[in-house]
Amino acid sequence: MIPRDTQKTDPAQTQQPVRDKEPVEVSDSPAEEQQDVSTRSQDGVTAAGHNVVLTDLHAYYGSVHAVRGVNITFPPNEVSAIIGPSGCGKSTMVRCINRMHEEIPGARAEGSVTLDDVDLYGDNVDVTSVRRLVGMVFQKPNPFPTMSIFENVAAGLRLTGTKGVNMRERVHRALRAVGLWEEVKNRLNEPGIGLSGGQQQRLCIARTVAVEPEVILMDEPCSALDPVATLKVEELIDELKERYTIVIVTHNMQQAARVSDTTVFMLDGELIEHAPTDQLFTRPKDERTERYVTGKFG
């Protein structure tokens, strides 16, 4: 296990420019400079998903050991669901991937998280560029209440400092990608908070998609939605996997069965089983998995 530096990004440090489709290498510039790990071209061309590999990952909240030595690969252009009882470490593990876990006072991570062989916990990696590459959709829709529909989507681009793009074109494309365009095209200047819950969640996904990440993490994205809105988000997830690597945390085992290609079962911070979804639900290899998916505990 290799302890990683969990200090927040120093805004005074110099960041390297975004690279367009070039391999990411360790910087030759001074040690205090940070490595921008962005690899996606800004020309609007969307590449396929990318491998995410967790190696001997441990996560802590102070002295609490929340994730224990997880080793797993999330393959490109697939949906990987993570299931398990409350408090088993599902959300913590996912938040380690885009380095949100370390934002919690006293929290830290050890081990390795790589995106196509780029160590996201490398000493000089720019945390902002990590979060641009690895987008996050949260449990409760969180549109910015004072912003219009258009500005909510554009906010992702502005917050990550994306430059040299046609903002209107990128926003419109993101709204089309999440199936919202026809529903909102005539009211882009109206408040995003005025949309229905399901529309708000798709708006938040559009905000994530607009910055063209490599990976999309979803933490219980449908738990606050009604069945109709849930179905639309699930259909969207199936479409998005053609372009992204998607990891979704869910308490809903039926949802995991519907949307995922592979499923991960976690218990007490440990990865118990990882298998193709149909196999994990019908022919699990571990007795604890069998007991959970059949409702004997959890």
FILUMPA-633645 format. One line per 5 residues: number of its first residue (from 0); their letters; for each residue x, y, z of N, C-alpha, C. Coordinates in nm, 2 decimals. Example, Ala and Ser with C-alpha at 12.3 -4.5 7.8 and 13.67 -1.06 7.14 Angstrom:
2
0 = AS = 1.32/-0.57/0.78/1.23/-0.45/0.78/1.32/-0.33/0.78 ~ 1.28/-0.22/0.71/1.37/-0.11/0.71/1.29/0.00/0.79
END
This chain:
298
0 = MIPRD = 0.08/-0.12/0.00/0.00/0.00/0.00/0.09/0.12/0.00 ~ 0.06/0.22/-0.08/0.14/0.34/-0.09/0.05/0.46/-0.05 ~ 0.08/0.52/0.06/0.00/0.64/0.10/0.01/0.75/0.00 ~ -0.10/0.81/-0.03/-0.11/0.91/-0.13/-0.13/1.05/-0.06 ~ -0.07/1.15/-0.12/-0.08/1.29/-0.07/-0.23/1.33/-0.09
5 = TQKTD = -0.30/1.37/0.01/-0.44/1.41/0.00/-0.46/1.56/0.02 ~ -0.35/1.64/0.01/-0.37/1.78/0.01/-0.44/1.83/-0.11 ~ -0.52/1.94/-0.08/-0.60/2.00/-0.19/-0.51/2.07/-0.29 ~ -0.56/2.09/-0.41/-0.48/2.16/-0.51/-0.44/2.30/-0.47 ~ -0.32/2.34/-0.48/-0.28/2.47/-0.46/-0.30/2.56/-0.58
10 = PAQTQ = -0.39/2.66/-0.57/-0.42/2.73/-0.70/-0.30/2.81/-0.75 ~ -0.20/2.83/-0.66/-0.08/2.90/-0.71/0.01/2.82/-0.80 ~ -0.01/2.69/-0.80/0.07/2.60/-0.87/0.04/2.61/-1.02 ~ 0.14/2.60/-1.10/0.12/2.61/-1.25/0.07/2.48/-1.31 ~ -0.03/2.49/-1.40/-0.08/2.37/-1.46/-0.04/2.36/-1.60
15 = QPVRD = -0.02/2.24/-1.65/0.02/2.22/-1.79/-0.10/2.23/-1.88 ~ -0.09/2.27/-2.00/-0.20/2.28/-2.09/-0.26/2.15/-2.12 ~ -0.39/2.15/-2.17/-0.46/2.03/-2.21/-0.39/1.97/-2.33 ~ -0.37/1.84/-2.33/-0.31/1.77/-2.44/-0.42/1.71/-2.53 ~ -0.41/1.72/-2.66/-0.51/1.67/-2.75/-0.47/1.53/-2.80
20 = KEPVE = -0.53/1.43/-2.74/-0.50/1.29/-2.79/-0.36/1.25/-2.79 ~ -0.28/1.30/-2.70/-0.14/1.26/-2.69/-0.12/1.18/-2.56 ~ -0.03/1.08/-2.56/-0.01/1.01/-2.44/0.03/1.10/-2.32 ~ -0.01/1.08/-2.20/0.02/1.16/-2.09/0.15/1.11/-2.03 ~ 0.25/1.20/-2.02/0.38/1.16/-1.96/0.41/1.25/-1.84
25 = VSDSP = 0.50/1.20/-1.76/0.54/1.28/-1.65/0.61/1.41/-1.69 ~ 0.57/1.52/-1.63/0.62/1.65/-1.67/0.77/1.66/-1.64 ~ 0.84/1.73/-1.73/0.98/1.77/-1.71/0.99/1.90/-1.64 ~ 0.88/1.97/-1.62/0.88/2.10/-1.55/0.90/2.08/-1.40 ~ 0.92/2.19/-1.33/0.96/2.18/-1.19/0.85/2.10/-1.11
30 = AEEQQ = 0.90/2.04/-1.00/0.82/1.95/-0.92/0.69/2.01/-0.87 ~ 0.68/2.14/-0.85/0.56/2.20/-0.79/0.46/2.22/-0.90 ~ 0.49/2.20/-1.03/0.39/2.21/-1.13/0.31/2.08/-1.13 ~ 0.18/2.09/-1.18/0.09/1.98/-1.18/0.07/1.93/-1.32 ~ 0.04/1.80/-1.33/0.02/1.73/-1.45/-0.13/1.74/-1.49
35 = DVSTR = -0.17/1.80/-1.60/-0.30/1.79/-1.65/-0.32/1.66/-1.72 ~ -0.41/1.57/-1.67/-0.42/1.44/-1.72/-0.53/1.43/-1.83 ~ -0.58/1.55/-1.87/-0.68/1.55/-1.98/-0.63/1.49/-2.11 ~ -0.70/1.40/-2.17/-0.65/1.34/-2.29/-0.75/1.35/-2.41 ~ -0.87/1.40/-2.37/-0.98/1.41/-2.47/-0.96/1.54/-2.56
40 = SQDGV = -0.97/1.52/-2.69/-0.97/1.64/-2.78/-1.08/1.73/-2.75 ~ -1.06/1.86/-2.77/-1.16/1.96/-2.75/-1.23/1.99/-2.88 ~ -1.22/1.91/-2.98/-1.28/1.94/-3.11/-1.42/1.89/-3.13 ~ -1.47/1.83/-3.02/-1.61/1.78/-3.02/-1.62/1.63/-3.06 ~ -1.51/1.57/-3.09/-1.51/1.43/-3.13/-1.50/1.35/-3.00
45 = TAAGH = -1.60/1.26/-2.98/-1.61/1.18/-2.86/-1.55/1.04/-2.88 ~ -1.45/1.01/-2.80/-1.38/0.88/-2.81/-1.45/0.77/-2.73 ~ -1.41/0.65/-2.75/-1.47/0.54/-2.67/-1.43/0.55/-2.52 ~ -1.50/0.47/-2.44/-1.46/0.47/-2.30/-1.32/0.41/-2.28 ~ -1.28/0.42/-2.15/-1.14/0.39/-2.11/-1.14/0.30/-1.99
50 = NVVLT = -1.03/0.22/-1.98/-1.02/0.14/-1.86/-1.00/0.22/-1.73 ~ -1.06/0.17/-1.62/-1.03/0.23/-1.49/-0.99/0.11/-1.40 ~ -0.87/0.12/-1.35/-0.82/0.00/-1.27/-0.79/0.05/-1.13 ~ -0.85/-0.02/-1.03/-0.82/0.00/-0.89/-0.73/-0.11/-0.84 ~ -0.62/-0.07/-0.78/-0.52/-0.17/-0.73/-0.50/-0.15/-0.58
55 = DLHAY = -0.53/-0.25/-0.50/-0.51/-0.25/-0.36/-0.56/-0.11/-0.30 ~ -0.68/-0.08/-0.33/-0.74/0.05/-0.28/-0.79/0.04/-0.14 ~ -0.75/0.13/-0.06/-0.80/0.14/0.08/-0.84/0.28/0.10 ~ -0.95/0.30/0.17/-1.00/0.43/0.20/-1.04/0.44/0.35 ~ -1.01/0.56/0.41/-1.03/0.58/0.55/-1.11/0.71/0.57
60 = YGSVH = -1.19/0.70/0.68/-1.24/0.83/0.74/-1.18/0.83/0.88 ~ -1.07/0.91/0.89/-1.00/0.91/1.02/-0.95/0.77/1.04 ~ -0.99/0.70/1.15/-0.94/0.57/1.19/-1.03/0.46/1.13 ~ -1.15/0.50/1.07/-1.24/0.40/1.02/-1.19/0.36/0.88 ~ -1.18/0.23/0.87/-1.13/0.17/0.74/-1.25/0.13/0.66
65 = AVRGV = -1.29/0.22/0.56/-1.41/0.20/0.49/-1.41/0.11/0.37 ~ -1.29/0.11/0.30/-1.27/0.03/0.18/-1.14/-0.04/0.20 ~ -1.14/-0.18/0.18/-1.03/-0.26/0.23/-0.97/-0.34/0.11 ~ -0.87/-0.29/0.05/-0.78/-0.36/-0.04/-0.86/-0.40/-0.17 ~ -0.93/-0.31/-0.23/-1.01/-0.35/-0.35/-0.92/-0.35/-0.47
70 = NITFP = -0.94/-0.46/-0.55/-0.87/-0.47/-0.68/-0.98/-0.50/-0.78 ~ -0.99/-0.41/-0.88/-1.10/-0.43/-0.98/-1.06/-0.35/-1.11 ~ -1.11/-0.40/-1.22/-1.10/-0.32/-1.35/-1.24/-0.30/-1.39 ~ -1.27/-0.17/-1.42/-1.40/-0.13/-1.49/-1.37/-0.11/-1.64 ~ -1.42/-0.20/-1.72/-1.38/-0.20/-1.86/-1.45/-0.09/-1.94
75 = PNEVS = -1.40/-0.05/-2.05/-1.46/0.06/-2.13/-1.59/0.01/-2.20 ~ -1.68/0.11/-2.22/-1.80/0.09/-2.29/-1.89/-0.01/-2.23 ~ -1.88/-0.02/-2.10/-1.97/-0.11/-2.02/-2.03/-0.03/-1.90 ~ -2.14/-0.08/-1.85/-2.20/-0.03/-1.73/-2.16/-0.13/-1.62 ~ -2.09/-0.08/-1.52/-2.06/-0.17/-1.40/-2.14/-0.12/-1.28
80 = AIIGP = -2.23/-0.21/-1.23/-2.31/-0.17/-1.11/-2.24/-0.22/-0.98 ~ -2.25/-0.14/-0.88/-2.20/-0.18/-0.75/-2.32/-0.19/-0.65 ~ -2.33/-0.30/-0.59/-2.44/-0.33/-0.50/-2.39/-0.37/-0.36 ~ -2.47/-0.36/-0.26/-2.43/-0.40/-0.13/-2.51/-0.33/-0.03 ~ -2.52/-0.37/0.10/-2.59/-0.30/0.20/-2.54/-0.17/0.23
85 = SGCGK = -2.62/-0.08/0.30/-2.57/0.05/0.34/-2.45/0.04/0.42 ~ -2.36/0.13/0.40/-2.23/0.14/0.48/-2.13/0.04/0.44 ~ -2.14/-0.03/0.32/-2.05/-0.13/0.28/-1.93/-0.07/0.21 ~ -1.93/0.06/0.17/-1.82/0.12/0.11/-1.84/0.15/-0.04 ~ -1.96/0.13/-0.09/-1.99/0.15/-0.24/-1.96/0.29/-0.28
90 = STMVR = -2.02/0.39/-0.21/-2.00/0.53/-0.26/-1.86/0.57/-0.23 ~ -1.80/0.53/-0.12/-1.67/0.57/-0.09/-1.57/0.52/-0.20 ~ -1.58/0.40/-0.24/-1.50/0.35/-0.35/-1.51/0.43/-0.47 ~ -1.63/0.46/-0.51/-1.66/0.54/-0.63/-1.60/0.68/-0.62 ~ -1.61/0.74/-0.50/-1.56/0.88/-0.48/-1.41/0.88/-0.48
95 = CINRM = -1.35/0.77/-0.45/-1.20/0.76/-0.46/-1.15/0.77/-0.61 ~ -1.24/0.73/-0.70/-1.20/0.72/-0.84/-1.17/0.87/-0.89 ~ -1.26/0.96/-0.86/-1.24/1.10/-0.91/-1.19/1.19/-0.80 ~ -1.13/1.13/-0.69/-1.06/1.20/-0.58/-1.15/1.30/-0.51 ~ -1.28/1.27/-0.50/-1.37/1.34/-0.41/-1.36/1.30/-0.27
100 = HEEIP = -1.32/1.18/-0.24/-1.31/1.13/-0.11/-1.22/1.21/-0.02 ~ -1.11/1.26/-0.08/-1.01/1.33/0.00/-1.06/1.47/0.04 ~ -1.17/1.52/-0.02/-1.23/1.65/0.02/-1.29/1.64/0.16 ~ -1.32/1.53/0.21/-1.38/1.52/0.34/-1.27/1.53/0.45 ~ -1.29/1.62/0.55/-1.18/1.63/0.65/-1.15/1.50/0.72
105 = GARAE = -1.02/1.47/0.72/-0.98/1.35/0.79/-0.98/1.22/0.70 ~ -1.03/1.24/0.58/-1.04/1.12/0.49/-0.91/1.11/0.41 ~ -0.88/0.99/0.37/-0.76/0.96/0.29/-0.77/0.83/0.22 ~ -0.69/0.82/0.11/-0.69/0.69/0.03/-0.55/0.64/0.01 ~ -0.54/0.51/0.00/-0.41/0.45/-0.03/-0.43/0.35/-0.14
110 = GSVTL = -0.33/0.33/-0.22/-0.34/0.24/-0.33/-0.33/0.31/-0.46 ~ -0.38/0.25/-0.56/-0.37/0.31/-0.70/-0.50/0.31/-0.77 ~ -0.53/0.42/-0.84/-0.64/0.43/-0.93/-0.58/0.48/-1.07 ~ -0.60/0.40/-1.17/-0.54/0.44/-1.30/-0.65/0.45/-1.40 ~ -0.63/0.55/-1.49/-0.71/0.56/-1.61/-0.62/0.54/-1.73
115 = DDVDL = -0.64/0.43/-1.80/-0.55/0.40/-1.91/-0.40/0.42/-1.87 ~ -0.37/0.36/-1.76/-0.23/0.36/-1.71/-0.18/0.49/-1.66 ~ -0.26/0.59/-1.65/-0.23/0.72/-1.59/-0.27/0.71/-1.44 ~ -0.18/0.72/-1.35/-0.21/0.72/-1.21/-0.28/0.85/-1.16 ~ -0.41/0.84/-1.13/-0.48/0.96/-1.09/-0.44/1.01/-0.96
120 = YGDNV = -0.36/0.93/-0.88/-0.31/0.98/-0.75/-0.16/1.01/-0.76 ~ -0.11/1.03/-0.88/0.03/1.07/-0.90/0.06/1.20/-0.83 ~ 0.18/1.22/-0.79/0.22/1.33/-0.71/0.19/1.46/-0.78 ~ 0.21/1.47/-0.91/0.19/1.60/-0.98/0.06/1.61/-1.06 ~ -0.03/1.52/-1.04/-0.15/1.52/-1.11/-0.24/1.64/-1.06
125 = DVTSV = -0.30/1.71/-1.16/-0.39/1.82/-1.13/-0.53/1.76/-1.10 ~ -0.58/1.78/-0.98/-0.71/1.72/-0.93/-0.82/1.77/-1.02 ~ -0.81/1.90/-1.06/-0.92/1.95/-1.14/-0.94/1.88/-1.27 ~ -0.82/1.84/-1.33/-0.83/1.77/-1.46/-0.88/1.63/-1.44 ~ -0.85/1.57/-1.32/-0.90/1.44/-1.29/-1.06/1.44/-1.29
130 = RRLVG = -1.11/1.54/-1.22/-1.26/1.55/-1.21/-1.32/1.59/-1.34 ~ -1.25/1.65/-1.43/-1.30/1.67/-1.57/-1.31/1.55/-1.65 ~ -1.21/1.46/-1.63/-1.21/1.33/-1.70/-1.31/1.23/-1.64 ~ -1.33/1.24/-1.51/-1.41/1.14/-1.44/-1.53/1.22/-1.38 ~ -1.64/1.23/-1.46/-1.76/1.30/-1.41/-1.84/1.23/-1.31
135 = MVFQK = -1.92/1.31/-1.23/-1.99/1.25/-1.12/-2.14/1.30/-1.13 ~ -2.23/1.20/-1.11/-2.37/1.23/-1.10/-2.42/1.19/-0.97 ~ -2.48/1.27/-0.89/-2.52/1.24/-0.75/-2.66/1.19/-0.73 ~ -2.68/1.15/-0.61/-2.81/1.08/-0.58/-2.93/1.18/-0.60 ~ -2.92/1.30/-0.55/-3.02/1.40/-0.57/-2.99/1.50/-0.68
140 = PNPFP = -3.08/1.52/-0.77/-3.05/1.62/-0.87/-3.01/1.75/-0.81 ~ -2.90/1.81/-0.86/-2.85/1.93/-0.80/-2.83/2.04/-0.90 ~ -2.93/2.08/-0.98/-2.91/2.20/-1.07/-2.88/2.32/-0.98 ~ -2.81/2.41/-1.04/-2.78/2.54/-0.97/-2.91/2.62/-0.97 ~ -2.97/2.66/-0.85/-3.10/2.71/-0.85/-3.12/2.85/-0.91
145 = TMSIF = -3.01/2.93/-0.92/-3.02/3.06/-0.97/-2.99/3.07/-1.12 ~ -2.95/2.95/-1.18/-2.91/2.95/-1.32/-3.02/2.90/-1.41 ~ -3.02/2.94/-1.54/-3.11/2.89/-1.64/-3.07/2.75/-1.68 ~ -3.16/2.69/-1.76/-3.13/2.55/-1.81/-3.00/2.56/-1.89 ~ -2.98/2.66/-1.97/-2.86/2.67/-2.06/-2.74/2.69/-1.97
150 = ENVAA = -2.75/2.78/-1.87/-2.63/2.81/-1.78/-2.60/2.69/-1.69 ~ -2.69/2.61/-1.66/-2.66/2.49/-1.58/-2.57/2.40/-1.65 ~ -2.60/2.38/-1.78/-2.51/2.29/-1.86/-2.38/2.36/-1.89 ~ -2.38/2.49/-1.92/-2.26/2.56/-1.95/-2.17/2.57/-1.82 ~ -2.23/2.56/-1.70/-2.15/2.58/-1.58/-2.04/2.47/-1.57
155 = GLRLT = -2.07/2.35/-1.62/-1.96/2.25/-1.61/-1.84/2.29/-1.69 ~ -1.86/2.35/-1.81/-1.75/2.39/-1.89/-1.68/2.50/-1.83 ~ -1.75/2.60/-1.77/-1.69/2.71/-1.71/-1.61/2.67/-1.58 ~ -1.67/2.58/-1.50/-1.60/2.54/-1.38/-1.47/2.47/-1.40 ~ -1.47/2.40/-1.51/-1.34/2.32/-1.54/-1.25/2.40/-1.63
160 = GTKGV = -1.28/2.53/-1.66/-1.19/2.61/-1.73/-1.18/2.58/-1.88 ~ -1.28/2.51/-1.93/-1.27/2.47/-2.08/-1.27/2.59/-2.16 ~ -1.18/2.60/-2.26/-1.17/2.72/-2.34/-1.16/2.68/-2.49 ~ -1.19/2.77/-2.57/-1.17/2.75/-2.72/-1.28/2.66/-2.77 ~ -1.40/2.66/-2.71/-1.51/2.58/-2.76/-1.63/2.67/-2.79
165 = NMRER = -1.72/2.63/-2.88/-1.84/2.70/-2.91/-1.94/2.66/-2.80 ~ -1.96/2.75/-2.70/-2.04/2.71/-2.58/-2.18/2.67/-2.61 ~ -2.24/2.75/-2.70/-2.38/2.72/-2.74/-2.39/2.58/-2.80 ~ -2.30/2.55/-2.90/-2.30/2.42/-2.97/-2.28/2.31/-2.87 ~ -2.19/2.33/-2.77/-2.16/2.22/-2.68/-2.28/2.20/-2.59
170 = VHRAL = -2.34/2.30/-2.54/-2.46/2.29/-2.45/-2.57/2.22/-2.53 ~ -2.60/2.26/-2.65/-2.71/2.20/-2.73/-2.68/2.05/-2.75 ~ -2.55/2.02/-2.78/-2.52/1.88/-2.81/-2.54/1.80/-2.68 ~ -2.50/1.85/-2.56/-2.52/1.78/-2.44/-2.66/1.75/-2.41 ~ -2.75/1.85/-2.43/-2.89/1.83/-2.41/-2.95/1.73/-2.50
175 = RAVGL = -2.90/1.73/-2.62/-2.95/1.62/-2.72/-2.90/1.48/-2.67 ~ -2.78/1.48/-2.62/-2.72/1.35/-2.58/-2.80/1.29/-2.46 ~ -2.86/1.37/-2.38/-2.94/1.31/-2.27/-3.09/1.31/-2.29 ~ -3.13/1.34/-2.42/-3.27/1.34/-2.45/-3.35/1.45/-2.40 ~ -3.29/1.56/-2.37/-3.37/1.67/-2.31/-3.40/1.78/-2.41
180 = WEEVK = -3.33/1.78/-2.53/-3.34/1.89/-2.62/-3.48/1.93/-2.66 ~ -3.56/1.83/-2.70/-3.70/1.85/-2.75/-3.79/1.90/-2.64 ~ -3.75/1.87/-2.51/-3.83/1.91/-2.40/-3.80/2.05/-2.35 ~ -3.68/2.10/-2.38/-3.64/2.23/-2.32/-3.60/2.33/-2.42 ~ -3.59/2.30/-2.55/-3.53/2.39/-2.65/-3.60/2.52/-2.66
185 = NRLNE = -3.72/2.53/-2.62/-3.79/2.66/-2.63/-3.79/2.74/-2.49 ~ -3.72/2.69/-2.40/-3.72/2.75/-2.27/-3.58/2.74/-2.20 ~ -3.48/2.76/-2.28/-3.34/2.75/-2.23/-3.30/2.85/-2.13 ~ -3.38/2.96/-2.13/-3.34/3.07/-2.04/-3.43/3.07/-1.91 ~ -3.51/2.97/-1.90/-3.59/2.95/-1.78/-3.51/2.88/-1.67
190 = PGIGL = -3.54/2.89/-1.54/-3.46/2.83/-1.44/-3.46/2.68/-1.45 ~ -3.34/2.62/-1.43/-3.33/2.48/-1.43/-3.40/2.41/-1.32 ~ -3.42/2.48/-1.21/-3.49/2.43/-1.09/-3.64/2.41/-1.12 ~ -3.68/2.47/-1.23/-3.83/2.46/-1.27/-3.86/2.33/-1.34 ~ -3.76/2.25/-1.37/-3.79/2.12/-1.44/-3.83/2.02/-1.34
195 = SGGQQ = -3.89/1.91/-1.39/-3.93/1.80/-1.31/-3.81/1.73/-1.25 ~ -3.83/1.64/-1.15/-3.71/1.58/-1.09/-3.63/1.49/-1.19 ~ -3.70/1.42/-1.28/-3.63/1.34/-1.38/-3.56/1.43/-1.48 ~ -3.62/1.54/-1.52/-3.56/1.63/-1.61/-3.44/1.69/-1.54 ~ -3.45/1.73/-1.42/-3.33/1.79/-1.34/-3.22/1.69/-1.34
200 = QRLCI = -3.24/1.56/-1.32/-3.13/1.47/-1.32/-3.07/1.45/-1.45 ~ -3.15/1.45/-1.56/-3.09/1.45/-1.69/-3.01/1.58/-1.72 ~ -3.06/1.69/-1.67/-2.99/1.82/-1.69/-2.85/1.81/-1.62 ~ -2.85/1.75/-1.50/-2.72/1.73/-1.43/-2.63/1.63/-1.51 ~ -2.68/1.53/-1.57/-2.60/1.44/-1.65/-2.55/1.52/-1.78
205 = ARTVA = -2.64/1.61/-1.83/-2.59/1.69/-1.95/-2.48/1.78/-1.91 ~ -2.48/1.83/-1.79/-2.37/1.91/-1.74/-2.24/1.83/-1.73 ~ -2.25/1.71/-1.69/-2.14/1.62/-1.69/-2.09/1.59/-1.83 ~ -2.18/1.55/-1.92/-2.15/1.51/-2.05/-2.08/1.63/-2.13 ~ -2.13/1.75/-2.10/-2.08/1.87/-2.17/-1.93/1.88/-2.17
210 = VEPEV = -1.86/1.84/-2.06/-1.72/1.86/-2.05/-1.64/1.74/-2.11 ~ -1.72/1.65/-2.17/-1.66/1.53/-2.24/-1.56/1.45/-2.16 ~ -1.62/1.39/-2.05/-1.53/1.31/-1.97/-1.49/1.18/-2.03 ~ -1.41/1.10/-1.97/-1.38/0.97/-2.01/-1.46/0.86/-1.94 ~ -1.50/0.90/-1.82/-1.57/0.81/-1.73/-1.68/0.88/-1.66
215 = ILMDE = -1.80/0.82/-1.64/-1.91/0.88/-1.57/-1.94/0.79/-1.45 ~ -1.93/0.85/-1.33/-1.97/0.78/-1.21/-2.11/0.83/-1.17 ~ -2.19/0.73/-1.13/-2.33/0.77/-1.08/-2.36/0.70/-0.95 ~ -2.39/0.79/-0.85/-2.41/0.74/-0.71/-2.56/0.75/-0.68 ~ -2.63/0.64/-0.70/-2.77/0.63/-0.67/-2.85/0.73/-0.76
220 = PCSAL = -2.83/0.74/-0.89/-2.89/0.85/-0.97/-3.04/0.85/-0.98 ~ -3.10/0.74/-0.94/-3.25/0.73/-0.96/-3.33/0.71/-0.83 ~ -3.26/0.72/-0.72/-3.32/0.69/-0.59/-3.43/0.80/-0.55 ~ -3.42/0.92/-0.61/-3.51/1.02/-0.58/-3.62/1.04/-0.69 ~ -3.62/0.95/-0.79/-3.70/0.97/-0.90/-3.82/0.87/-0.90
225 = DPVAT = -3.93/0.91/-0.97/-4.04/0.82/-0.99/-4.01/0.72/-1.10 ~ -4.09/0.61/-1.11/-4.06/0.51/-1.20/-4.05/0.55/-1.35 ~ -4.13/0.65/-1.39/-4.12/0.69/-1.53/-3.99/0.76/-1.55 ~ -3.95/0.85/-1.46/-3.82/0.92/-1.48/-3.71/0.83/-1.46 ~ -3.72/0.73/-1.38/-3.62/0.63/-1.36/-3.59/0.55/-1.49
230 = LKVEE = -3.70/0.52/-1.56/-3.69/0.45/-1.69/-3.61/0.53/-1.79 ~ -3.64/0.66/-1.79/-3.57/0.75/-1.89/-3.42/0.75/-1.86 ~ -3.39/0.76/-1.73/-3.25/0.77/-1.70/-3.18/0.64/-1.73 ~ -3.25/0.53/-1.70/-3.19/0.39/-1.74/-3.17/0.38/-1.89 ~ -3.26/0.42/-1.97/-3.25/0.42/-2.11/-3.13/0.51/-2.15
235 = LIDEL = -3.11/0.62/-2.09/-3.00/0.71/-2.12/-2.87/0.64/-2.08 ~ -2.86/0.57/-1.97/-2.74/0.50/-1.93/-2.70/0.40/-2.04 ~ -2.80/0.33/-2.09/-2.77/0.23/-2.20/-2.71/0.30/-2.32 ~ -2.76/0.42/-2.35/-2.71/0.49/-2.47/-2.57/0.55/-2.44 ~ -2.55/0.60/-2.32/-2.42/0.66/-2.29/-2.30/0.56/-2.29
240 = KERYT = -2.33/0.44/-2.26/-2.22/0.34/-2.25/-2.15/0.32/-2.38 ~ -2.21/0.36/-2.49/-2.15/0.35/-2.62/-2.03/0.45/-2.63 ~ -2.03/0.55/-2.55/-1.92/0.65/-2.56/-1.84/0.66/-2.43 ~ -1.89/0.60/-2.32/-1.82/0.62/-2.19/-1.81/0.49/-2.12 ~ -1.72/0.49/-2.02/-1.71/0.39/-1.92/-1.80/0.44/-1.80
245 = IVIVT = -1.90/0.36/-1.76/-2.00/0.40/-1.66/-1.99/0.31/-1.54 ~ -1.99/0.37/-1.42/-1.99/0.30/-1.29/-2.11/0.35/-1.22 ~ -2.20/0.27/-1.18/-2.32/0.31/-1.11/-2.34/0.24/-0.97 ~ -2.36/0.32/-0.87/-2.39/0.26/-0.74/-2.54/0.26/-0.72 ~ -2.59/0.14/-0.68/-2.74/0.14/-0.66/-2.77/0.04/-0.55
250 = HNMQQ = -2.88/0.08/-0.48/-2.94/-0.02/-0.38/-3.04/-0.11/-0.44 ~ -3.08/-0.07/-0.56/-3.19/-0.14/-0.64/-3.13/-0.25/-0.72 ~ -3.15/-0.37/-0.67/-3.09/-0.48/-0.75/-3.16/-0.51/-0.88 ~ -3.28/-0.48/-0.89/-3.35/-0.49/-1.02/-3.30/-0.39/-1.12 ~ -3.26/-0.27/-1.07/-3.20/-0.17/-1.16/-3.06/-0.22/-1.21
255 = AARVS = -2.98/-0.27/-1.11/-2.85/-0.33/-1.15/-2.87/-0.44/-1.26 ~ -2.97/-0.52/-1.24/-2.99/-0.63/-1.34/-3.04/-0.57/-1.48 ~ -3.11/-0.46/-1.48/-3.16/-0.40/-1.60/-3.05/-0.33/-1.68 ~ -2.96/-0.25/-1.61/-2.87/-0.16/-1.68/-2.73/-0.20/-1.69 ~ -2.68/-0.30/-1.61/-2.54/-0.32/-1.60/-2.50/-0.44/-1.68
260 = DTTVF = -2.37/-0.44/-1.73/-2.31/-0.55/-1.79/-2.24/-0.64/-1.69 ~ -2.18/-0.58/-1.59/-2.12/-0.66/-1.48/-2.16/-0.59/-1.35 ~ -2.16/-0.67/-1.25/-2.20/-0.63/-1.11/-2.10/-0.66/-1.01 ~ -2.08/-0.57/-0.92/-1.99/-0.59/-0.81/-2.07/-0.59/-0.68 ~ -2.04/-0.69/-0.59/-2.10/-0.70/-0.46/-2.00/-0.67/-0.36
265 = MLDGE = -2.03/-0.57/-0.27/-1.94/-0.53/-0.16/-2.01/-0.56/-0.03 ~ -1.92/-0.59/0.07/-1.97/-0.61/0.20/-1.86/-0.57/0.30 ~ -1.90/-0.49/0.40/-1.80/-0.45/0.50/-1.67/-0.39/0.44 ~ -1.68/-0.32/0.33/-1.56/-0.25/0.28/-1.48/-0.34/0.18 ~ -1.52/-0.47/0.17/-1.45/-0.56/0.08/-1.53/-0.59/-0.04
270 = LIEHA = -1.45/-0.62/-0.15/-1.52/-0.66/-0.27/-1.53/-0.82/-0.26 ~ -1.66/-0.86/-0.26/-1.68/-1.00/-0.24/-1.69/-1.08/-0.37 ~ -1.75/-1.02/-0.47/-1.77/-1.09/-0.60/-1.79/-0.98/-0.71 ~ -1.73/-1.01/-0.83/-1.74/-0.93/-0.95/-1.76/-1.02/-1.06 ~ -1.88/-1.01/-1.13/-1.91/-1.11/-1.24/-2.00/-1.05/-1.34
275 = PTDQL = -2.02/-1.11/-1.45/-2.13/-1.06/-1.54/-2.26/-1.06/-1.47 ~ -2.34/-0.96/-1.49/-2.46/-0.94/-1.41/-2.55/-1.06/-1.40 ~ -2.58/-1.12/-1.52/-2.67/-1.24/-1.51/-2.61/-1.35/-1.43 ~ -2.48/-1.37/-1.43/-2.42/-1.48/-1.36/-2.42/-1.44/-1.21 ~ -2.39/-1.32/-1.17/-2.39/-1.29/-1.03/-2.53/-1.30/-0.96
280 = FTRPK = -2.63/-1.27/-1.04/-2.77/-1.28/-0.98/-2.83/-1.42/-0.99 ~ -2.78/-1.50/-1.08/-2.84/-1.64/-1.09/-2.75/-1.75/-1.05 ~ -2.62/-1.73/-1.06/-2.52/-1.83/-1.02/-2.40/-1.77/-0.95 ~ -2.43/-1.70/-0.84/-2.32/-1.64/-0.76/-2.22/-1.75/-0.71 ~ -2.10/-1.72/-0.70/-2.00/-1.81/-0.65/-1.98/-1.81/-0.50
285 = DERTE = -2.01/-1.69/-0.44/-1.99/-1.67/-0.30/-2.12/-1.68/-0.23 ~ -2.12/-1.76/-0.12/-2.24/-1.77/-0.04/-2.30/-1.64/0.01 ~ -2.21/-1.55/0.04/-2.26/-1.42/0.09/-2.33/-1.34/-0.02 ~ -2.28/-1.35/-0.14/-2.35/-1.29/-0.25/-2.49/-1.35/-0.27 ~ -2.50/-1.48/-0.27/-2.62/-1.55/-0.28/-2.72/-1.51/-0.18
290 = RYVTG = -2.68/-1.50/-0.05/-2.77/-1.46/0.05/-2.82/-1.31/0.03 ~ -2.73/-1.23/-0.02/-2.77/-1.09/-0.04/-2.87/-1.07/-0.15 ~ -2.84/-1.13/-0.27/-2.93/-1.11/-0.39/-3.06/-1.19/-0.37 ~ -3.07/-1.28/-0.28/-3.20/-1.35/-0.25/-3.27/-1.29/-0.14 ~ -3.22/-1.18/-0.08/-3.29/-1.10/0.02/-3.28/-1.16/0.16
295 = KFG = -3.18/-1.24/0.19/-3.17/-1.30/0.32/-3.11/-1.20/0.42 ~ -3.04/-1.10/0.37/-2.99/-0.99/0.45/-2.98/-0.87/0.37 ~ -2.95/-0.75/0.43/-2.93/-0.63/0.36/-3.05/-0.54/0.36
END
